[in-house]
Amino acid sequence: MDAVEAGESHHITRNDTEVAELRPLTRRRKPSAQELVERHRRQPHVDHALIRREAEEFFTFDEYDPWECDRA
């Protein structure tokens, strides 16, 4: 295990046939704050007001609402 931690890979065999490979995990590097800012700047602009209008248009019902209770 020390050798694997040091970066070495080992092949596991059974009856002289390779059945597995033991190798170090690839660790993902955490992005820096600057990289995160740059990644955010490259994202497309989202028009929240437009999305809200479209959602209200789509989900607004002017017809009979079966869930509405009339307790007059």
N, C-alpha and C positions, 0 to 999 in steps of 0.2 A: 504494500500500500504506500510505503514511503516513496518508492520509485514512481508510482503513478502520480502521487502528489507533486513529484518533481517534474512531471511532464512526460514520462515514458508511457508507452502503450505495450500491452502484452496480449498475446493470443493464447486462448485456452483450447486445449485439444483433448479429445477422447479417442483412444485407439489410433493415435497419429492423424486424426482428422480434426481440423479446426472447427470448433463449435461456438466460440464466442471471442469477443475482443474486450479487454479491460483497458480503458483509457480515461484520461482526466476529462472532467466535464468542462465544456466551454462556458466560461463565465461572461455574461453580458456586462459591459461597462455602463455605469450610470452616466447619463448625459449631464453636462454642466448646465448651470443656469443660463449662460449665454446661448448654448445650443437649443435649449428649450424655448427661449425667446425667439430665436431665428426660426425654429420649426413653427411656432405660433404665427409668426408674421407671414409665412408661406401658405397658411390655411385660407380657403376662400372666405370672402365676406358673407356673413349671414344677416339678412334683413329681418330682424325679429318682428317688426311691425307688420311686414308683408305676410309672414308666416301666421301671425295671429289673425289677420283679416281673412286669410284663406281658410283657416281652421274654423273661425266663426261662421263663415259662409257655408262651409261644408256641413257643419254639425248643427246649424240652426234649423229648426223645424217650425214652419208657420202653420202646419196642419195640426190635426188632432193629436194630442200627446196622451197615450194610454196610461202613462205613469203619473199624470197630473191629477191631484185630488181636488175636487170641488166640494168644499165644506161650507156651503152657503147656508 
